[in-house]
Each structure stands twice: as C-alpha cells, then as structure tokens.
C-alpha cells in the first residue's frame, strides 16, 4: 500500500581491506535474484501450487530440457524463469484460466506441441 511503513531487513558488512571488499562484492553478485512468484503474498497459495505442480510434472516428463542456467537457449528452460513467466501470464486468471495443475500442464503441453 502507498504510504504504509514496512520493515525491511538489511545486513551491513564491515570490511577492513581491499581484498575483503573484492571478496564481498564477488559473493554478493553470485546471489540468485528472487523471482516475483517467490515474494511473500505476491500470489495466492493455490495458484503458486498450481504452477509448482505443473512445473514438477514437466521436469518429470522432460528432465533433459531443464537447465540451471538463467540464460539457457531453446529447447532448454530454466525452472525459476518458467515459474516466473507463468506467474506473470494470464493462464491462471480470467474465464479460460487453468484451475488445476493438470489443466495448466495441458495448456503448456498443447503450446509445446504447436512449437514442434
């Protein structure tokens, strides 16, 4: 909400040498960014479960297509990026929305078959 005060946890690192600065910089920049879907209260629990279960089914069916690289190339897919794309999509909203993991998986399988 606009105008509301929220507490944010921050961590302050005290460094004394140039090498500590370099090491901290490298360590901080190795961190994985938080996806919007994983921000608390960003999505209803049932929708998040729907996305997670559909993605889990895809991983079971096509394990070789999933990559740990955030910048992978087709036909590979990065799971966190896919989850976030599904979160941002309208597949779980509106009159034709997927209302279960199986329905979402069906939509994804149908879209995939049209690409082949």
C-alpha angles and dihedrals in degrees: 000000000000113000095017121127116231128182115238121194113225130178123217119205120204113210129181107184138047090243091055088052091051093046092049092047091052092046094049092048092052090063118112114241117244112250118229091241089061096052107111113261093004092119136018113265093239092054092047090050089049091054094043094048093046090049091048089054090051091051091051091050099040108021094155091058095063119089132190089217115100088209100048122149129235131308086033122081131200110225098217090048092048092049090050093047090052089048091053094044125087093236092111096043136064134032096307094044123143106251099189140029089255092053092049090047089052091053091049093047090049092050090047093051090054090056095053 
